[in-house]
Amino acid sequence: MTKHKIYTMAFSKVYPLYIAKAERKERTKAEVDEIIRWLTGYSDEELQMILDNGTDFESFFAEAPHMNPSRTLIKGVICGIRVEDIEEPLMQEIRYMDKLIDELAKGKKMEKILR
């Protein structure tokens, strides 16, 4: 079975899109970074190294210091699919992040986003 294209894509290619989506709705890069830190356990320095090194999504999640156990509380639809029903673990992790960024862009308070 072939890997999904997003798995081999550099996280640094998608990261600016997350920021742009947030900023279009008057949210900040700092809030996007806070979501990423909450979800994965990466520090600011580690995140910057990932962006500089061109780390792909598969490695980004596989090497995450501490995936937040509360991420399983993330529910809802992203890209027409319920995140809680996604069976492929890596795709589910990616969609968790997408869902959190989407909630940020929709104006949800950080306390609610970070369950």
Secondary structure, DSSP 8 states (H G I E B T S, - for coil): ----HHHHSBHHHHHHHHHHHHHHTT--HHHHHHHHHHHH---HHHHHHHHHHT-BHHHHHHT-S---GGGGG--SEETTEEGGG--SHHHHHHHHHHHHHHHHHTT--HHHHT-
